[in-house]
Amino acid sequence: MNSTPTQTLLSLVVVLGALTSVTSMTSWADDDKTDRVRFVVGDYLTSENGNWDFTSSPLQEPFGIDFDDSDAMYIVELTSGALHKRSADGNLQTLRDKHEQAYVGDGGPVDKASFNGPHNCVVSANGQLLIADSWNHCVRSMDLKTRKVQTIVGVPRAGFSGDGGRATDAQFDFIMCIALSPDRQRLHIADLKNRRIRDVDLSTGNVTTIAGNGKKDVPIDGAVATESPLVDPRAVCSDTLGNVYVLERNGNALRVVRPDGTIHTVAGNGKKGYVDGEALQAQFGEPKHLCCDPEGNVYIADDRNGAIRKYSPSSGQVTTILGQGNGDPRITLLRPHGVRWHNSQLYIVDTGHNRILSLPQ
């Protein structure tokens, strides 16, 4: 979805469902097309069997999710700014209801705070829910125990400054994605309009750039990442080997910053389309988010194609695991904006259908 403050809320609505499952034909596993799709929030797309209702919804335009150590899921909504918590037993609680977009509430409870276009969230090792408060150009935190809100990265005005210093004093320009390193010691930030990936060391609070020089272009394979241009770094994640993956929406490509500091394109030929197969010849349709599993595979929310794609570094292939008319039409995806790996399951934020699905490994 076009991330502009003036966008209209989707009117599609869902009913909160228990973890209902349906056998579907997907390409989730290379040799198994019959994996089980589970409904975490929402249900089938049709009213067949009486289990889908478009008249009420617990969610409106969900974008990002993450989990705490109790397996509770936190959900942020883009335009409404709402924040929800789904406990492991399925109870959905609204921590912050929909509100006017603003930058309000630091030092106070989350139910009095205001956000401005939050795109995604992560749970830190010290029990903080970190929220990419995108149009405020900040990262806000909510203490999971006290539910008090603070700004921990950035100031509420666009710009570029602060590398080498405290993240709380630095300037960013549209923080579209945040992700934790596997050891949860670094916070990766997709600083979209500055065309950079920046890291915050969570032990020192300092920020540095790890990719991008601020210019718009396709980087040269093997070049130093910090000296290279980027097209539009929309999302970021990292694997256990120290590779940092950068997803570009309009670049329609997946790039990687390797531990030696060089950048390489690993998937996508830069053209908008829908092609599986050899990774560098694959095509995406304005992909929006990504995550890694423990084996180093990368899962991509391919927005305009309504699909979840998988990039396998070991095989060099891109495959579709859900969407694009693949399997049961009742689990078609509409502009998915979030993916998250948790407890051997891939969770999918089906934004256009206001629901969340999961696929067991």
PANUDO-52925 format. One record per atom (N, C-alpha, C, O): residue in three letters; z, x, y. Coordinates in steps of 0.05 Angstrom, whole numbers, plus 5000, padded with zeros to 4 digits. Layout:
N
ALAZXY...
% end
This chain:
361
MET500050174976MET500050005000MET500050175025MET501250395025ASN498750085045ASN498750235070ASN501550235082ASN502550015087SER502650465086SER505450485095SER505450485125SER505650695138THR505350245137THR505450215166THR507750025172THR508149835157PRO509050065194PRO511349885200PRO510549595204PRO512249425203THR507949545209THR507149275214THR506249125190THR505348885192GLN506349255167GLN505249115143GLN506848865136GLN509248855142THR505548675124THR506848415117THR508048435090THR506948555071LEU510348305087LEU511648295061LEU509848155041LEU508647945047LEU509748255017LEU508348114996LEU509847854990LEU512347844990SER508347644984SER509647394979SER510147344949SER511347144941LEU509047534933LEU509547494904LEU512447514897LEU513847684909VAL513347354879VAL516247354872VAL516547344842VAL514747274827VAL518947424833VAL519447434804VAL522247324798VAL523847284816VAL522747284772VAL525347204763VAL526547444748VAL525247574733LEU529047494753LEU530447714740LEU530547654710LEU531547444701GLY529547844694GLY529547804665GLY531248014651GLY531548234661ALA532247944628ALA533548134611ALA531448324601ALA529048284605LEU532248524587LEU530348724577LEU528648604555LEU528848674532THR526848424563THR525048294545THR522848504538THR522148664555SER521748484514SER519748684507SER517348534495SER517548314484VAL515048664498VAL512648554487VAL510948784476VAL510648994489THR509848754452THR508148954441THR505448944455THR504248724457SER504449174464SER501949174479SER500249414472SER501349614462MET497749384476MET495849604470MET495749784494MET494549714515THR497050014492THR496850214514THR496150484502THR495950514478SER495650674520SER495150944510SER497551124518SER497151354525TRP499951014515TRP502351154522TRP502651404505TRP503251614516ALA502351384479ALA502251624462ALA499451674453ALA497851484449ASP498751924451ASP495951994445ASP495051874418ASP492751814415ASP496951834399ASP496151744373ASP497351464367ASP497251384344ASP498451334387ASP499751074382ASP499150884405ASP499950934427LYS497650664400LYS496850484421LYS498550234422LYS497850044436THR500850234408THR502349984406THR505250014415THR507049904403ASP505650164437ASP508350204447ASP509449944460ASP507949764467ARG512049944463ARG513349694473ARG513849724503ARG515049914512VAL512949514517VAL513549494546VAL515949314549VAL516149104537ARG517849394565ARG520249244570ARG520449154599ARG519649304617PHE521448914603PHE521748814630PHE524648854639PHE526548744627VAL525049024659VAL527749084669VAL528448884691VAL530648774691VAL526648844710VAL526848634730VAL524248494730VAL522148614735GLY524248234725GLY521748084724GLY520948014695GLY522548054677ASP518447924691ASP517647824665ASP514647814663ASP513247944680TYR513547664644TYR510647634641TYR509347534666TYR510647394682LEU506847594670LEU505447504694LEU504747214693LEU504247094714THR504547084670THR503846804668THR506246644661THR508346744655SER505946374662SER508146204656SER508246134626SER509845964617GLU506646274610GLU506646234581GLU509446274571GLU510846474578ASN510346104553ASN513046104542ASN515146044562ASN517546074557GLY514345964586GLY516245884606GLY517946114618GLY520146064627ASN516946354617ASN518646574626ASN517546724651ASN518346954655TRP515846594666TRP514946724691TRP514846514713TRP513746304709ASP516146574735ASP516346374757ASP515946514783ASP517346704790PHE514046424799PHE513346544824PHE514746394848PHE513746394870THR517046274843THR518346124864THR520946254874THR521946184895SER521946454860SER524246594870SER524146884861SER522946944840SER525447064876SER525247344870SER527747494877SER528747464899PRO528647664860PRO530847844867PRO529848084883PRO531448214897LEU527248144882LEU526148374896LEU523748284913LEU522348094906GLN523348424934GLN520948394951GLN519948674958GLN521148814974GLU517648734947GLU516348984952GLU518049234946GLU518549394963PRO519049254921PRO520549494913PRO518749734913PRO516449724905PHE519849964921PHE518350214922PHE519450434905PHE518050554890GLY522150484907GLY523250704893GLY525750634878GLY527150454885ILE526250784856ILE528650744839ILE529751014830ILE528351214829ASP532351004824ASP533651224810ASP536151124797ASP536950894801PHE537451294781PHE539751214764PHE542151394770PHE541851634775ASP544551284768ASP546951444769ASP547851504741ASP546551434721ASP550151644739ASP551051734713ASP552051504694ASP552351544670SER552451264706SER553151034689SER550650874681SER550950664669ASP548350974687ASP545750844681ASP545250604699ASP543450444693ALA546750584720ALA546050374740ALA543550464755ALA543250704762MET541750274761MET539250324775MET539550244804MET540650024810TYR538650414822TYR538550354851TYR535650314859TYR533850464850ILE535150104875ILE532450024882ILE532249994912ILE533949864925VAL530250124924VAL529750094953VAL527249934957VAL525249964943GLU527249764978GLU524949604985GLU523849705012GLU525349765030LEU521249725013LEU519949845037LEU520449695062LEU521849785080THR519149465065THR519049325091THR521749195097THR522549195121SER523049085078SER525648945084SER527849145088SER529849075101GLY527649385078GLY529749585079GLY532049525061GLY534149655063ALA531749325043ALA534049245026ALA534549465005ALA532849614997LEU537049464996LEU537949644975LEU539449484954LEU541249324960HIS538649524928HIS539849374906HIS541049574886HIS540149804884LYS542949464871LYS544049614848LYS543949434823LYS544949214823ARG542649534802ARG542549394777ARG544249544757ARG543649764750SER546449424749SER548249554730SER546949574703SER544949444697ALA548149734685ALA547049774659ALA547049524642ALA545449494624ASP548749334649ASP548749074634ASP546848874645ASP546748644636GLY545348944666GLY543248774677GLY543948614701GLY542348474712ASN546448644711ASN547248504735ASN545948634760ASN546148874764LEU544748464777LEU543448564801LEU545048494825LEU545648264830GLN545848694840GLN547448664864GLN545948764889GLN544848984888THR545948614910THR544748714935THR546848854952THR548748724960LEU546449114956LEU548249264972LEU547649245002LEU549449245019ARG545149225008ARG544249185036ARG541948985036ARG539849045024ASP542348765048ASP540248555048ASP538048635068ASP538248835082LYS535848475068LYS533648525086LYS534648525115LYS536448365122HIS533348685132HIS534248715159HIS532048825177HIS529948915166GLU532348815203GLU530448925221GLU530349235218GLU532449355213GLN527949345220GLN527749635217GLN529049775241GLN528449705264ALA530749965235ALA532250105256ALA533550345245ALA533450395221TYR534850505262TYR536450725254TYR539250675264TYR540050735286VAL540850555246VAL543550465253VAL545450505230VAL544650485207GLY547950565236GLY550050545215GLY551250795204GLY552850775186ASP550451035214ASP551751275204ASP554751265208ASP555751195229GLY556151345187GLY559051345188GLY560351085179GLY562751075175GLY558750875175GLY559750615167GLY558750535140GLY557350685127PRO559450285132PRO558650185106PRO555750115104PRO554450055125VAL554550135081VAL551750095077VAL550849815085VAL548649775094ASP552649615082ASP551849345088ASP551649295118ASP550749075127LYS552349495134LYS552049475163LYS549849675173LYS549249675197ALA548849835156ALA546850035163ALA544049915164ALA543549705152SER542250045178SER539449965179SER537650205172SER538250425179PHE535550135157PHE533550335150PHE530850255160PHE530450035170ASN528950445159ASN526350395170ASN524150495151ASN523250725153GLY523350315133GLY521250385114GLY522050585092GLY520650775088PRO524350535079PRO525150715057PRO523150705034PRO522450495023HIS522150945026HIS520050965005HIS521151014978HIS520150914958ASN523251184976ASN524451234949ASN527251344952ASN528251384974CYS528451394929CYS531251484929CYS531851654905CYS530451644885VAL533951814907VAL534851984885VAL537951994885VAL539151954907VAL539152034862VAL542052054860VAL542752354857VAL541752484838SER544352454875SER545052744874SER547352794854SER548552604844ALA547853054849ALA549853124830ALA552653064840ALA554553034824ASN553053044866ASN555752984877ASN556152694884ASN557952624900GLY554552514871GLY555052234874GLY554152104899GLY555451924910GLN551852194909GLN550652084934GLN547951964927GLN546352094913LEU547451734937LEU544751624935LEU543251714960LEU543951644982LEU541151874956LEU539551974978LEU537051804981LEU535651754962ILE536551725006ILE534451535011ILE532451655031ILE533151755052ALA529851655023ALA527751745042ALA527351525063ALA525851335058ASP528551555086ASP528451365108ASP525951435124ASP526151555145SER523651355114SER521151485121SER520451465150SER519751665163TRP520551225162TRP519651195189TRP521851275209TRP521351285233ASN524151335199ASN526251465215ASN526151775213ASN527651915226HIS524351875195HIS523952155192HIS526452305182HIS526852535189CYS528052165166CYS530652265157CYS531052225128CYS529552065115VAL533052355117VAL534152285091VAL537052195097VAL538652335108ARG537651945088ARG540351835091ARG541751845064ARG540451835043SER544351865065SER545851865040SER547851625040SER548851555061MET548251515016MET550351315012MET552251414991MET551351464968ASP554751454997ASP556751534977ASP557051304957ASP557551074964LEU556651364931LEU556751154911LEU559451024908LEU559650804898LYS561551164916LYS564251054914LYS565050894939LYS565850664938THR564751024962THR565550894987THR563450725000THR563950555017ARG560950784993ARG558550645004ARG558250695034ARG557050535048LYS559350925043LYS558951005071LYS556251145073LYS555451285055VAL554951115096VAL552251225101VAL552451455121VAL553851445140GLN550851665115GLN550551885134GLN547751985133GLN546251945113THR546852125154THR544352265154THR544852555146THR546452685158ILE543452645125ILE543852915115ILE541453095120ILE541653345118VAL539152975126VAL536753135131VAL535253005155VAL534752765154GLY534553165174GLY532853075196GLY534352935218GLY536752875217VAL532752875239VAL533652725262VAL531652495266VAL529352515257PRO532452275279PRO530752035280PRO528552055301PRO528151865316ARG527052275300ARG524652295317ARG522752495303ARG523652685292ALA520252435305ALA518252595291ALA517852865304ALA518152895329GLY517253065288GLY516653335298GLY516653525275GLY516853455252PHE516453785282PHE516753995262PHE518354215273PHE517554355292SER520654255262SER522454475270SER524554515249SER524954345231GLY525954745251GLY528454775236GLY528354945211GLY530354995199ASP525955045203ASP525855205179ASP527655455182ASP527755585202GLY529155505160GLY531055725160GLY533855645170GLY535755805168GLY534155405180GLY536655305191GLY537655055177GLY536654985156ARG539554935189ARG540854695178ARG538954465177ARG537554405197ALA538854325154ALA537054105151ALA537753875170ALA536053715177THR540253845177THR541153635195THR540053665223THR539953475238ASP539153905230ASP538053955257ASP534953965256ASP533753985277ALA533753965233ALA530853995230ALA529353745237ALA530553525236GLN526853775243GLN525053545248GLN522953525226GLN521953725217PHE522453275219PHE520353205200PHE518552985212PHE519252875232ASP516352945198ASP514452735208ASP513552565184ASP511652645171PHE514852345180PHE514452165158PHE515152295131PHE513452405117ILE517652265123ILE518652345097ILE517952135077ILE519251925075MET515752175062MET514751975044MET515951985016MET515851785001CYS517052215009CYS518152244982CYS520252454982CYS519952664995ILE522352414966ILE524352624961ILE524652634930ILE524352434916ALA525352864920ALA525852904892ALA527753134888ALA527753324904LEU529353114868LEU531253334861LEU529953524841LEU528553434823SER530553774843SER529853964822SER531453894797SER533553764799PRO530553974774PRO531953904749PRO534953974749PRO536553844736ASP535654194762ASP538554274763ASP540054134786ASP542454174790ARG538553964801ARG539653804823ARG540953974845ARG542753884859GLN539854214848GLN540854394869GLN539054404893GLN539854484915ARG536554314890ARG534654314912ARG533554034916ARG532953894896LEU533153964941LEU531853704947LEU529053764958LEU528753894979HIS527053674943HIS524253714952HIS523553484971HIS524353254966ILE522153544992ILE521453345012ILE518453355017ILE517353565024ALA517053125014ALA514253105022ALA514153035052ALA514452795059ASP513653225069ASP513553195098ASP510653135105ASP509153315113LEU509952875103LEU507152795102LEU505552895126LEU503553035122LYS506252805150LYS504552865173LYS504653155182LYS502953255196ASN506753305173ASN506853585178ASN505253735156ASN504953985158ARG504353595136ARG502753705114ARG504253945102ARG503054165099ARG506653895094ARG508354105082ARG510153975061ARG510853745062ILE510854145041ILE513054085023ILE515354265031ILE515054515033ARG517654145036ARG519954295046ARG522254255026ARG522554045014ASP523854455023ASP526154455005ASP528754475021ASP528954635039VAL530654325013VAL533454355023VAL535154455001VAL535354334980ASP536454685006ASP538454794987ASP540954634991ASP542254645012LEU541754474971LEU543954294974LEU546654434975LEU548654314982SER546754694967SER549254844969SER549654954997SER551954975006THR547555025011THR547755135038THR546954935060THR547854965083GLY545354735053GLY544454545073GLY542054645089GLY541354515109ASN540954875082ASN538654985097ASN536054895086ASN535754825062VAL534054885104VAL531354785097VAL529255005100VAL529455165118THR527355015081THR525055195083THR522555055074THR522654845060THR520255165082THR517655055073THR516855215048THR517055455047ILE515955065027ILE515055195003ILE512055164998ILE510855294981ALA510754985013ALA507854945011ALA506854815037ALA508154645049GLY504454905045GLY503154785068GLY503554945093GLY505755055098ASN501354965109ASN501555105135ASN501054915158ASN500855005181GLY501054655152GLY500654465174GLY497754375178GLY497254185193LYS495854525166LYS493054455170LYS492054275148LYS493154265126LYS490054115154LYS488953925135LYS486454035121LYS484354075134ASP486654085095ASP484354185080ASP485254205051ASP487554175044VAL483254265034VAL483854305006VAL484654605002VAL483254775010PRO486954654990PRO487854934986PRO486155074966PRO484954964948ILE485955334970ILE484455514952ILE486255574928ILE488555654931ASP485155544904ASP486755604880ASP487655894880ASP486056084885GLY490255934875GLY491356204873GLY492356314899GLY493556524900ALA491956164921ALA492856254947ALA495856224950ALA497156064935VAL497056354969VAL499856324975VAL500356044985VAL499055965005ALA502155904973ALA502555614980ALA503355575009ALA502355385021THR505055745019THR505955705047THR503855775068THR504155715091GLU501755905059GLU499555975077GLU497155795074GLU495055845085SER497455595057SER495155425050SER495355155063SER497555055069PRO492955035068PRO492954755079PRO493554555056PRO493354625033LEU494154315064LEU494354085046LEU492953855058LEU492653835083VAL491953665042VAL490553435053VAL492653235063VAL492753175087ASP494253125045ASP496452945053ASP498452925031ASP498252755013PRO500453095031PRO502453105009PRO504252855010PRO506152835025ARG503552664992ARG504952404992ARG507452414975ARG509452284981ALA507452564953ALA509752564934ALA510052834922ALA508252994921VAL512452884911VAL513153144900VAL515153104877VAL516852924878CYS514953284857CYS516953304836CYS516853584824CYS514953724831SER518753654808SER518653914795SER519553904766SER520953714758ASP518754104751ASP519354104722ASP521454324716ASP522254464735THR522154354691THR524254534684THR523354824684THR524955014682LEU520754874687LEU519655144688LEU519455244717LEU518655474721GLY520255084736GLY520155164764GLY517555104778GLY517055184800ASN515754944765ASN513354854778ASN513954614795ASN515354434787VAL512854624820VAL513254394838VAL510554264841VAL508554384850TYR510354004834TYR507853854835TYR507653704861TYR509553574870VAL505253714872VAL504753574898VAL502453374893VAL500253454885LEU502953124899LEU500952914896LEU499852834923LEU501352784942GLU497252824925GLU495852764950GLU494452494948GLU492752454930ARG495152314965ARG493952044965ARG491052044972ARG489351974955ASN490352134995ASN487552135003ASN486052384992ASN483652384991GLY487552584985GLY486352814971GLY485652744942GLY484152884930ASN486852524932ASN486352434904ASN486552664885ASN484752704868ALA488752814887ALA488953054870ALA491953114865ALA493653034881LEU492453254844LEU495053354837LEU494953654838LEU493253784826ARG496753774853ARG496854064856ARG499654164847ARG501554004845VAL499754414841VAL502254534832VAL502854794847VAL501054954851VAL505354814856VAL506255074867VAL507855204844VAL509955104835ARG506755434835ARG508055564813ARG510355744822ARG510655794846PRO512055834803PRO514355994811PRO513656244826PRO515356354841ASP511156344823ASP510456584839ASP509556514867ASP508756694882GLY509656264875GLY509056184902GLY506156124908GLY505356084931THR504456124887THR501656064891THR501155764885THR502655634870ILE499055664897ILE498355374893ILE495755344878ILE493855504882HIS495555144862HIS493255094845HIS492754794843HIS494654634841THR490254714843THR489554434836THR489454414806THR487954564793VAL490854214795VAL490854194765VAL489653924756VAL489053904732ALA489453734773ALA488253474765ALA487053334789ALA488053344811GLY484753204784GLY483353064805GLY481153234818GLY481653464825ASN478753104820ASN476553254833ASN476353194863ASN474353274875GLY478253054873GLY478252994902GLY476852744910GLY476952654933LYS475352614891LYS473952374896LYS475552134887LYS476852134867LYS475451914903LYS476851674896LYS475251534874LYS472851484877GLY476651464852GLY475351324830GLY477251284807GLY479751304811TYR476151244784TYR477851204760TYR476551334737TYR474751214724VAL477351584730VAL476251734708VAL478451874694VAL479952024706ASP478651834667ASP480451984650ASP478952224638ASP476552244642GLY480452394624GLY479252614611GLY480152884621GLY482452914629GLU478253074622GLU478953344632GLU480153324660GLU479053194677ALA482553444663ALA484153394687ALA482653454713ALA482853294732LEU481253664714LEU479953744739LEU477453564745LEU476453574768GLN476553414726GLN474453224731GLN475452934733GLN473852744738ALA478052894730ALA479152634731ALA479052524760ALA478852684779GLN479152264763GLN479252134789GLN481551944791GLN482251814772PHE482751934815PHE484951764821PHE484251574844PHE482251624858GLY485851364847GLY485351174868GLY487751154887GLY489250964886GLU487951354905GLU490151364924GLU492851354910GLU494451164914PRO493451554894PRO496051554879PRO498351584899PRO498151714920LYS500651474891LYS502851454910LYS505451594901LYS506951684918HIS505951624875HIS508451734867HIS508151874840HIS506151824826LEU510052034832LEU509952184807LEU512652264798LEU514652264813CYS512852334772CYS515352444761CYS514552614737CYS512352594726CYS516452784728CYS516052954705CYS517952864683CYS520152764688ASP517052904658ASP518952864635ASP519953134626ASP519053344636PRO521853144608PRO523053404600PRO521053594587PRO521453844586GLU518753494577GLU516753664565GLU514753774585GLU512953924578GLY515053694610GLY513253794631GLY510853624636GLY509153704653ASN510553394623ASN508453214630ASN508953074656ASN511253034664VAL506753004670VAL507052884697VAL505852604696VAL503652564686TYR507452414705TYR506652134706TYR506052054735TYR507652114753ILE503851914739ILE502851854766ILE502451554770ILE501151424754ALA503651454791ALA503151174799ALA500551164814ALA500451234838ASP498451074801ASP495751074813ASP495250804826ASP494250624814ASP495950794851ASP496250544866ASP493750364864ASP493950144853ARG491550454875ARG489250274878ARG487950214851ARG486550004848ASN488450384831ASN487350324805ASN489250144788ASN488550064766GLY491650094799GLY493549924784GLY494150044757GLY494049894737ALA494650294756ALA494950434730ALA497150654732ALA497750754754ILE498250724709ILE500050954707ILE498451164691ILE497651114668ARG498151394703ARG496651604690ARG498551834681ARG500651874693LYS497651974661LYS499252194651LYS497552454652LYS495352454642TYR498652664664TYR497452924664TYR499053094645TYR501453134648SER497653204624SER498853384605SER498053674611SER495753744606PRO499953844620PRO499154124625PRO498354264600PRO496654444601SER499454194577SER498754334552SER495954274543SER494554454532SER494954024547SER492253954538SER490253964561SER487853984555GLY491153964585GLY489353964608GLY487853704611GLY485653694622GLN489053484601GLN487753224601GLN489353024619GLN491853044622VAL487952834630VAL489052604644VAL488452354627VAL486152304620THR490452194621THR490151944606THR491551714621THR493251764638THR490751474614THR492051234624THR493951134604THR493251094581ILE496451084612ILE498450984593ILE499050694597ILE500150564579LEU498350584620LEU498750304625LEU497050224649LEU496850364669GLY495849984648GLY494349874670GLY491349894666GLY490349974645GLN489749824687GLN486849824687GLN485749654664GLN483849734650GLY486949424660GLY486049234639GLY486549334611GLY485449224592ASN488349524609ASN488949654583ASN491149494569ASN493549534575GLY490449324550GLY492449184535GLY492848894544GLY491048774555ASP495248794541ASP496048524547ASP495748464577ASP496948604593PRO494048274585PRO493648214614PRO496148124628PRO496248134653ARG498148034613ARG500647944626ARG502348164636ARG504248124651ILE501648414629ILE503048644640ILE501248814658ILE501649054661THR499148694669THR497548824689THR499248924712THR501148784720LEU498549154724LEU500049264746LEU498549204772LEU496049214773LEU500049154793LEU498849114820LEU500149314839LEU502449274848ARG498649514845ARG499349724865ARG502149844859ARG503949814876PRO502449964836PRO505050094830PRO505650324849PRO503850484855HIS508050344859HIS508850544878HIS511050734868HIS511750924883GLY512150694845GLY514250864836GLY514350904806GLY513650724791VAL515051144797VAL515551204769VAL518051384768VAL518551544785ARG519551344746ARG521951504743ARG522451534713ARG522451344698TRP523051784704TRP523751834677TRP526751834674TRP528151974690HIS527851684655HIS530751664651HIS531351594623HIS530351394612ASN533051754610ASN533951694582ASN531651634564ASN531651424550SER529651804563SER527351784545SER525651534550SER524251444532GLN525751434574GLN524051204581GLN522751264608GLN523851384626LEU520251164611LEU518851174636LEU519150894650LEU518450694639TYR520350894673TYR520650654689TYR518450634710TYR517750834723ILE517450394713ILE515150354731ILE515750134751ILE516649914744VAL515450204777VAL515850004798VAL513149874803VAL511349984816ASP512849624793ASP510449464796ASP510649314823ASP511349074823THR510049454844THR510749364871THR509449094878THR510848914888GLY506949064872GLY505548814879GLY506448574863GLY506148344873HIS507748614840HIS508848394825HIS511848374827HIS513148224813ASN513048534845ASN515848524850ASN517548544825ASN519448394821ARG516848734808ARG518248764783ARG518449054775ARG517049224786ILE520149104755ILE520449374744ILE520249364714ILE521549194701LEU518549534703LEU518049554674LEU519049814664LEU519650004679SER519249834637SER519850094625SER518250124599SER517549934586LEU517750374593LEU516350444568LEU518150644553LEU518550874563PRO519150584530PRO520650774514PRO518751004505PRO516350964501GLN519951234501GLN518351464491GLN517451414463GLN516051584451
% end
